[in-house]
Amino acid sequence: MTSQAGVIAGTYMSTDPMGGAGSFVTHPVSELALDMTGIPGDRHAGLTRRSTAREPWLERGTILRNDRQLSVLSRAELGQIAAGLGIAVATPELIGANLLIDGIAELSRIAPGSHLAIGGSWGGHGKFDGYALLRVEAYNRPCRGPGRKLAAAHGRPALEFAFPKVAASLRGLVLSVSIPGVVREGDTVVVLEPATAP
């Protein structure tokens, strides 16, 4: 597969460090100043995290490397989710997006170990001259939490249970920071497969 390119269509962060019911919900920000912990001030920031139900083979709360520093979603895939749920829009904030991307086909199917190279004029050729490099860690499995938020926003309780099914293979990716930097709406994004990452 040749390198794909797209553009950042939105930047978001969550600021509920206590992990309350709406803790994954994000809000738009003008930029994300990424460091090696992810997004400083975001509830997912940190060099480490505690294991959850995603790691059933570990005792809950085991300290792990934080491979879930950011969540990225595709505008086109959100449109598919909305159509599947019969709603006008699947709001990225209610699904916990940190980055919203336009122009990359099948974003949710990008292989773990790939990188998203953000910014610069290099276009995937030569040396990276951009602002940040993010490593694709895993597919972000859909759960009922975002469905519950969409259900409340649209006054349709059944969306809580429909969301995980409809969003399967469309829920985006979780990322970690390989090279920190400032990321803004309008920045270019180049997908680099593992063998071609700088």
RABELGI-V388909 format. One line per field, one symbol per residue. ss: DSSP state (~ for helix, > for strand, _ for the rest). phi: phi as a letter, one per 40 degrees, with the letter a starting at -180 (. if undefined). burial: + if it has 24 or more other C-alpha atoms within 12 Angstrom, else -. A space follows every 10 residues. Layout:
ss=???
phi=???
burial=???
This chain:
ss=____>>>>>> >>>_______ ______>>__ >>>>>__>>_ _______>>> __________ __>>>____> >>>>~~~~~~ ~~~~~_____ _~~~~___>> >>____~~~_ ____>>>>__ __________ _>>>>>>>>_ ___~~~~~~~ ~~~~____~~ ~~~~~~____ __>>>>>>>_ _>>>___>>> >>_~~~__
phi=.cccbaacba baabbbccgc dbcccbbcbc abccbcchbd gccccicbac cbccbccbcd gccbccbbcb bbbbcccccc cdcccgbcac cdccbgcbbb bbgbcfdcbc cdgcbbcbgg bcggbgccbc babbcccacc ccbcdccccc dccbgbdccd ccddcccdgb cgbbbbccbc icbbdgccbb cbcdcbcc
burial=--++++++++ +++++----- -++++++++- ++++++++++ -+++++---- ---------- -----+++++ ++++++++++ ++--+----+ ++++++++++ ++-+++++++ ++++++++++ --++---+-+ ++++++++++ ++++++++++ +-------++ -+++-+++++ ++++++++++ +++++-++++ +++---++
